[in-house]
Amino acid sequence: MMTAQPAYFIPHGGGPCFFMDDPQGMWTDMAAFLAGIPATLPERPKAVLVVSGHWETDGFALTGAERPGLIYDYHGFPPHTYQLRYDVPGSPGLAARAADLLRGAGIAATVDQARGLDHGVFVPLKVAFPDADIPLVEMSVDRGLDPALHLSAGRALAPLRDEGALILGSGMSFHNMRAYGDPRATTRSREFDAWLTESVALLDGPRAERLAAWADAPQGRFAHPEAEHLLPLMVAAGAGCGPGERVFAGEVLSTAISGFRFDDSREGTF
């Protein structure tokens, strides 16, 4: 019997940031956190399911290709970053299983046989699992951006953890492009980060209520003018069931950035 894998919400950085010159060491701590994830797992995952804030669809979609290509969905970076490779196998079986679980919960889901992996997936995973030898499936966020729906999707996907799949939500805990690099944003980003960290640590029911109302949180709409980079956290929180904990805390471009882990048992307060 396999030990249940955790669920994580990871920051994926900016563009191909981990594969560029970084004289200020801006991304050093985040890269070290990502590289350290495998050592925190109970055993090697059978597969990885990554929810990306860079793919929005009507309902949820999952990549079903045997060998997914890469989508270089960033602009203005050095030429070599458009030559990055991550030749990871896909997992059509995991994609089909995840879609079935979502549909079984009354949630729309499809499998996309053609789509590749965007940078919200291959950039952080190239750091965390550089050998590219663990089958990988990407999942979209729903275009309606409803946090409660994404929490429900996470709950529906929770059985995958018992089947050896690592669930990763890939986004950013702060994602206001106009505020990055502005020192005036530091205090405001820390306010939201404190609220988020406190909310994540709650039991299932209270946590879901808080996260579903994230836009009313202190500095919520400042931290996320749009929700797409926060919604992968909702999926991870729904899948994790037990209280979450902050496992990465850093500051990038004058803003607080965090990562979270969810595991524990299926015992909750619903």
N, C-alpha and C positions, 0 to 999 in steps of 0.2 A: 504494500500500500504506500502511495506517495504521500509525503508531507505537503500540506497545503502551502502554496506559494503566497506571498503577500501581494498587495497592490500598491503601486507607487504613483505619486504625482511628481513629475520631474520638470525642472526648467530646461528648455532646450537651447537657451542662449539666443544669440542674434545671428541669423544667416549661418554661414559656415565658420563661425567664430573660433572654434577649437582647432581649426586647420589653417590658421593665418598667423603671421607674426603678431605677437602680443607683448610688446616691450614693457607695458605698464602692469602686466600680470592681471589684467581685468578679469580674465576667464579662468585663471588658474585653479581657484578653489572649486568652481563649478565643475570643471573638467575632472578634478580629483574626486569629487563626490560621485559623478557618473561612473568613473572608472572603478570606484570601490563598491558599486552595487552588487556585482556577482558574489563578493565575499560575504555579503549579508544574507544571502538566500539559503534556505534550508538544504537545498540540493540543486543541481543543474536543472533549469527548466526544460520541459519537453518542447515548449514553444513560447513565443512572446506575442501578446496582443497589445498594440500601441494605439491609443486614441489620440489623434492629432488635431490641434486647433487650426491647422492649415488646410483642412478638407471639410467643406460644408456640403451637405446633400439634403434632399427631402427624405426624411426618415434616415435610418443609419445604413451605411454601406461598408463593406469589408472587401479587402483585396483578396482575390482568389487565384492569382497567377502562381504557377509553379516556380517561376523565377522572375519576381517583380523587378522592373527597371527603376531608375531614379528620375525624379522630377526636380530640376534645379530651379526651384521657385524663389530665387533671391536675385537681386539686381545690383550691379555696380561693384561687384567684388573682384578680386584678382583672378586672372584667367585660370590659374591652376585649380581654383575651387570649383570650376565647372568640369573638371576632369576627375573629381573624387569618385571612387568606386566603393560599393558595398554590395558584393555579390552574394547576398544571403538567399537561402531557399525560402520560398513561400510555404504556406500550409493550407491547401484547399480544404483539407479535412477540418482544421480549426475554424476556418472562415464559415464553412457550412454549419458546424456545430454552434458557433456563436450566433449566426443568423437564426437558427432554429430556436435557440434559447430566447432570443429577443421576440420572435414571432409568437412563441408560446406564452409570453407575457403580454401579448397584445400590442407589441411595438413593431412598427414597420422596419423591415431590414431586407437588404439585397446584397448579393455578392457580385462584385465588379471584377471580371476576368482580365480586364485590360489595364486598369490603372496601376501606376507604379507608386513608389514611396517618396513622399515629399520630404523637405529638409527638416520638418518637425519630427521626423522619424529617423532618417538615415544619419543625420549629423550627430545627435546624442547617442544613438545605438552604435555608431562606429567607434565612439569612445568607450561605452560600457561593455560592448561585446565585439571587440575588434576582429576576432577570427571569423565573424559572419557565418557561424556554423549552427546556429539555433534557428529553426524555422520561425518566420516572422509574418504576421498579418497586421495590416493597418486598418483602423476603423475611423470613420468620419464622425463629426458632430452633426447634429440635426440643425438644419438651417433656421428653424424657428427659435433656436437659442433658449429654450425653456429649461431652466435648471432642474426642475422637478422631474422632467422627462429623462434627463441625463442621470439623475440619481436612480430612477427606476431602471434604466438600462444597465447601470452598474449592478444593481441587485439581481437582475436577470442573468447577468454574466458571471456572478459569483461562483457557481459550480465549476467553472473552468479552473479556478484556483486549486480545487481538490483533484483535478485531472492533470495537474502538472504545468499549467500555463501561468506565466507571469503576466499580470495586467499592469500596463504603464499608461498613465495619462500624461501626455506631453504638451506642455503649454508654458505659460509664465504666470507667476503669482501676482505680478504687476505688469500691465501691458498698455501703457499710454505712450504712444510713440512721440507725442509732442512734449512730454515731460521728461523723457530720458535725457540725462546730462544736465538738467537744471537743478542746482542745489536747493532751490525752493521746494522741490518735490520730495526731498528726503523725509522731512517730518510727516508729510501727508501719507507717503507710502508706508512709513512705519506704523501709522495708525491703522491702516487697512491690514497690514501684515499681522499686527497684534490681534486684531479681531479674527482674522482667518485662522491663526494658530490656536486661539482659544476655542473657536467653533469646531475645528477639526478634532480636537481632543474630547469632544462630547460623545455620549453614546448615540446610537443610530438615530433614534427618533428626534431628540433635541437637535442633533447635528443637522439632520435633513431639513428641519424647519429653519434653522439659521442659514444654511447654505442656499436654500431655495429663495431666501430674501436677501441675497448678497448685495443687491443694488441699493438697499436701504442701510447697509453697514456704513460705519464711519469711513468716509473717502471712497466708498464703493465705486461710484461712477467716475471718480477721478482716476482710480486705479485701473478701471476697465471701462473705457467709453463704449466698447462692445464686449460681449461676453465670450467670444469664441476661444480665447486663450485660457479662460478660467473653467470652462465646461469640462475639459478632460479631468479636472480634479473631481468634479461631481461624479463622473463615472467611476473613478478610483475609489472615492468615498463610499459609493453604493456597493461596490464589489468587496470592499474591505470589511464591512460589518462591525468590527470592533473599533474602539477608540483609536484615532490616529495620533501620530506624533510628528513634530517637525524634525526632520533628519538632515536638513541643509538650511543654513541661514547665511546669507551673504548680502553684499551691496554692490550693485552694478549700475554704472551711469547715474550715480546719486540716488538710486532707489533700492529699497529693501526687496530681496528676492528669496523665496523659500521653496523647499521641497518637503514632501510629506510621505509617510509610510502608513499603510493600513493593513492590519492582519487580524489576529485573534480568531475567536470561534464565530460560529453563526448565531451566537446568543446576542440578542438585541432587545430593544424596547418597543418594537412594533407590535 
